[in-house]
Amino acid sequence: KCLLQLEQAGPQGRGLVETAVCLGTPLPADAETWARAGRVCGHRLVNGYCRGDWVLAFVYRSASLHLRVAGLGQVPPPDEAAAPWDEEGGPPPGRVENLDLTGLVSGHWEYRERLPVLLQFVGL
């Protein structure tokens, strides 16, 4: 949500954050909202998710009308004509990198414990 607040600042908010890594995020997997958040990131916006996170699935879905949760799966691109990845293999600003962490964590409670391994997997 703080990325969305920065995005509301317009051009002054863009590029203030180099990289944001969201792990097990209890927010809707809404392409347009994530694209807005990504505009604030000068380099990367990562959605790390675990398909087997039953805690997130149960708690979030019982309290929300959204069925697609970012922490449980991919955030789709805003459209098929989205800008291509740059020559270094990175996404353009606004593009979300989806990383399936299911093989590294089995659920919501493991993110903190496994953080060093997860950050290495993300490349940080």
N, C-alpha and C positions, 0 to 999 in steps of 0.2 A: 504494500500500500504506500510506502514511502516513495517508491519509484513513481507511482502515479501522481503523488503530490508534487514531486519535482517536475514531472511532465506538464502539469498544469501551469507552471511558471513560464511556459513557452520556450523561446530560444535560450533564455537565461538558464533553464534547467537542463538543457540537453548536453550530454557528454560529461556531466559532473561526476558520474560514477564510471570507473573504468570497467569493472567486471562485477556482476551480481550473480551469485549462485544460490538458487532457491531449492531446498531439499525437503521433500515431503510436504509441499505447500498446500495448505487447506484453502485454496481459492479455485474458482471456476476455471476450466481450461478453455477460456474464451479467447479466440485468436486476436481480435481487435484490442482487447484490454491488454494483453501481453505485448502486442506490437507497440502500444503506447508506452508501456513500461520500458520496453527495449530501446526506445528513442533516447532515454536518459543515459543509457550505457554506451560509452564510447567504444568499447571493445566487444564484450560478451554479456549475454543474458542466458543463464543456464537453468533449465528446469530438470532437476534430478528427481526421479520418481521410482517407486517400488510398486509393482503390480500386485504384490501380496500384502500390502499394508492394510490389514483388516481393521485396525483401530481407526485410521483415517477414513476408511470407507464407511464404517458404521457411524462414527460420531459426526462426520461432516454431512453425510447424506441424510441422517436423521434430523439435522438442524437446518438443512438447506433444500431448496427446490432444484438445485443443479445436480445433474447426474454425472457430468464430466468434471472430474476433479484433477487439477494439475499434478498433485502429488501421487496420483495413481496411474497416470499415463501421459501421453504426448499432448502438447499444445499444438494444434494444427496451425499451419501458416495462414496469414490473413487472406491470401489469395494465391492462385497458382502462378500468377505473373510477378511474384515477389522477386526482388533483386537477387541476382546470382551470388554465390559465395565468392569472396575475393580470391586473388591469386595465391595467397598464403593458406588457403583452406578455411578461413574464418568467415562467419556470417556477416552480412552487412548490418549496420545499426538498425535496431528494430526487429531483427530476426531472432527467434528463440532457438537455442540449441537444446534438444531433448536428449537426455541421457538416462537409459534404463539401468537403474542400480539394483535391480532385483537379485542379481548374483552376488552383490556385496552386502546388502542388508536384507533382512527378512521381514522387517516391519518398522513402524514409526519409532519405537523406543531405541533402536540401534543407531540412528543417525549421529547422535552426540558421541557415542562410544567409538564409532568407526570413522569419525571426522578426518583424522590424518590420512587414512586410506582413501576416503572419498575425494578429498582435495587433490591427492596425487593422481587419482583416476581422472579427475576433471582437468588436470594439467596445471594446477596452482601449487 
